[in-house]
Amino acid sequence: MKFALAPLAALVAAMFVNASPVAVISQGPTGLTKILTPNHSFKWEVGTVQTVSWIWDRDPSSPDYTADRRAAIWLSKNGEVQYDHLLAGPFSKWYAPESHGSQTVTVPDVRPGLYSITLEGFNATKSQEFLIFRNSRH
């Protein structure tokens, strides 16, 4: 009896990626990108300065391994990039072979609710959703 292991392996991998409390993983042509912060436990107040951080596990076999690529950070809502809310960029995303990066951003004046961050470079990696709120004193 033959078993189809590929669908089972894909299901198990999806369970681990979706269960991850700190990172959303995106495979691009030069490696894996994981956004570390913000994640589902974060609450950002409108107008404050916050930090987006990521790790990029480079694939040294990629022809673009040593290329300096530009990246940008966008605010996303309901899985869609809000192109009127560029938070940072363009900037150099690739700092070192084990690229740990971060960028400070100012939280834009948007409606309170759940948002995510999209880090665009070779691939578009989204963070987990997090809350943006407005201080009631303003």
C-alpha positions as CSV (number, residue, x, y, z in Angstrom):
1,M,0.0,0.0,0.0
2,K,1.4,3.4,-1.0
3,F,0.9,6.5,1.0
4,A,0.9,10.0,-0.3
5,L,3.3,11.7,2.2
6,A,3.6,15.0,0.4
7,P,0.0,16.2,1.3
8,L,0.5,15.0,4.9
9,A,3.9,16.8,5.2
10,A,2.4,20.0,3.8
11,L,-0.5,19.8,6.3
12,V,1.9,19.3,9.3
13,A,4.2,22.2,8.1
14,A,1.1,24.5,7.7
15,M,0.0,23.7,11.3
16,F,3.4,24.7,12.6
17,V,3.7,27.9,10.6
18,N,0.1,28.9,11.5
19,A,0.7,28.1,15.2
20,S,3.8,30.2,15.4
21,P,3.3,32.9,18.1
22,V,6.2,35.1,16.8
23,A,6.7,34.8,13.1
24,V,5.1,34.5,9.7
25,I,7.5,32.9,7.3
26,S,7.7,33.7,3.6
27,Q,9.9,31.8,1.1
28,G,11.5,34.0,-1.5
29,P,14.1,33.3,-4.2
30,T,17.0,34.0,-1.9
31,G,15.8,32.5,1.4
32,L,13.2,32.6,4.2
33,T,12.1,35.8,5.8
34,K,10.4,35.9,9.2
35,I,8.9,39.0,10.8
36,L,9.5,38.8,14.5
37,T,7.8,42.0,15.6
38,P,5.0,43.1,15.7
39,N,3.0,40.0,16.4
40,H,-0.4,39.2,17.7
41,S,0.4,40.3,21.2
42,F,1.4,43.9,20.2
43,K,-0.7,47.0,20.6
44,W,0.5,50.1,18.8
45,E,-0.9,53.6,19.6
46,V,-1.4,56.0,16.7
47,G,1.5,58.6,16.6
48,T,4.0,56.5,18.5
49,V,7.4,55.2,17.2
50,Q,7.6,51.4,17.0
51,T,10.0,48.8,15.8
52,V,9.5,46.2,13.0
53,S,12.1,43.4,13.2
54,W,12.8,40.4,11.1
55,I,15.3,37.7,10.3
56,W,16.3,36.6,6.8
57,D,17.9,33.2,6.4
58,R,19.8,33.7,3.2
59,D,20.3,30.9,0.7
60,P,24.0,31.1,-0.3
61,S,23.3,29.1,-3.5
62,S,21.1,31.9,-4.8
63,P,22.7,34.1,-7.5
64,D,21.4,37.1,-5.7
65,Y,22.9,36.1,-2.3
66,T,25.4,39.0,-2.2
67,A,23.1,41.6,-3.9
68,D,22.1,44.6,-1.8
69,R,18.3,44.7,-2.2
70,R,16.0,47.5,-1.2
71,A,13.0,46.9,1.0
72,A,10.0,48.8,2.2
73,I,7.6,48.4,5.1
74,W,3.9,49.0,4.5
75,L,0.8,48.9,6.7
76,S,-1.7,46.2,5.7
77,K,-5.4,45.8,6.5
78,N,-7.4,42.6,5.9
79,G,-4.4,41.1,4.1
80,E,-4.2,44.0,1.6
81,V,-1.2,46.4,1.5
82,Q,-2.3,50.0,2.2
83,Y,-0.1,51.7,-0.4
84,D,-1.0,55.1,1.0
85,H,0.7,54.0,4.3
86,L,4.4,53.5,3.5
87,L,6.0,53.2,7.0
88,A,9.6,53.0,6.0
89,G,11.7,52.6,2.9
90,P,13.3,52.1,0.7
91,F,16.2,50.9,2.7
92,S,18.7,48.1,2.6
93,K,17.2,44.9,3.9
94,W,20.2,42.6,3.6
95,Y,22.8,43.4,6.3
96,A,24.7,40.2,6.8
97,P,24.5,36.5,5.8
98,E,22.2,35.9,8.8
99,S,20.4,39.2,8.3
100,H,18.7,40.3,11.5
101,G,17.1,43.6,10.7
102,S,14.9,46.2,12.3
103,Q,13.5,49.5,11.3
104,T,11.6,52.1,13.4
105,V,8.3,53.4,12.1
106,T,5.7,55.9,13.2
107,V,2.2,54.6,13.6
108,P,0.0,56.5,11.1
109,D,-3.3,58.1,12.0
110,V,-5.6,55.3,10.9
111,R,-8.9,53.9,12.2
112,P,-8.4,51.7,15.3
113,G,-8.4,48.0,14.5
114,L,-6.4,44.9,13.4
115,Y,-3.5,45.5,11.0
116,S,-0.4,43.7,9.8
117,I,3.0,44.8,8.5
118,T,4.1,43.9,5.0
119,L,7.9,43.8,4.4
120,E,8.5,43.9,0.7
121,G,11.9,43.0,-0.8
122,F,12.3,39.9,-2.9
123,N,9.2,38.5,-1.4
124,A,6.3,40.2,0.5
125,T,6.3,38.9,4.0
126,K,3.3,39.8,6.3
127,S,3.4,40.0,10.1
128,Q,0.7,38.6,12.3
129,E,-2.2,40.9,12.9
130,F,-1.8,43.3,15.8
131,L,-4.0,46.1,17.3
132,I,-3.6,49.8,16.4
133,F,-5.5,52.0,18.8
134,R,-6.1,55.7,19.4
135,N,-5.6,57.1,22.9
136,S,-9.0,58.4,24.1
137,R,-7.4,61.6,25.4
138,H,-6.6,62.8,21.9
